[in-house]
């Protein structure tokens, strides 16, 4: 099942179009990315809402954040066009620190 067009955005990285969506819950910010219009392997990642310091720098999930996740996941073996594979997980905090 592909991500809905409503409440999701697109980004092009290295000539390939991806669709991404950010959702929040009480604990973390969840990110789901997939190759646009392809029912392939999804990329899942998550981030803390803030850095844990007293001033609590807040996390912004920007297109640059999404691009960093995609590039890192592809380098780590994510194959977005492959069907029938479980979701590919990557630790967003390690890939894109909150200071970026």
N, C-alpha and C positions, 0 to 999 in steps of 0.2 A: 504494500500500500504506500503510495507516495504522499508527501506532505501536502496539506491543503494549500491552495493559492492564497486563500484568505488567512491573514495573520502570519504569513511567512514572507521572506524577502529573497531576492536572487542576488548572486554575485558571480562574476566570471574570474576564474583563476587559471592562468596559463592557457587561455582559449577555451576552457570548459565551463559551462554554466552549472551552478549549484543552487539549490534552494535550501534556506536555513530558517530555523525558528527558535526562539528563546522563550522559555517558560520559567516561572518562578514558583517556589513553594516555600515553606517555612525554614528550610535548611540551606538550600543551594539554588543557584541559577543553572538550569539545564539547557543545553544546546543540542539540537539535532540538525544534522546536515546530510543532504543526499544529492546525488547528481540529478539535475533538473530533468524531468520527464523520463526518468529511468527507474524501473522497479528493482534497484540493486541494493547493495549493502549500505546501510546507514552508518553514519558516524555520530557517536554520542559522547558528550563531554559535559563537565560541570565545573562551576566556579563558586567560591564563597562570595557572599554579598559584600564583604569588606575585608580589610587586611588584618583585623584583630587588634590594632593599636587603639589607644584611648581616643584619638581623634577620628578613628574609623574611616579611613579613605574608602570611598564607595567604588564598586566595580562598574565599569561601563563596558558593555559588549557591543563593539563597533564592527563595521565591515573589516577593519584592519585585524581585529581579534579573530574574526571568522577566517580570514585569509591565512593567518598564522596557524590556526587549527588544521585547515585543509592541507597546507604544505607539509606540516609535521606529520599528519596522519598518513599522507601518501608516502612520505619517506619511511614511515614505520610499517608499511605493508597494507594499508587500506586500499581495497579495490572497489571503488564505488559502482562500477558497472557489473560486478558479479552478482548473480542471483542465487538465492538459496543459502547464503552465508549468514551467520548471526551478526548482530550489530557489532561494529568495531568501536572499542572504547579507548579514549585517550584522556590523560589527566590535564585538564585545561590550566590548572594552577602552575604546572611545570612548564607548559608550552608558552603561555602568555602571562607573565607575572602581572600583578595589579598595577605596578608602576608604569606599565606601558599604556 
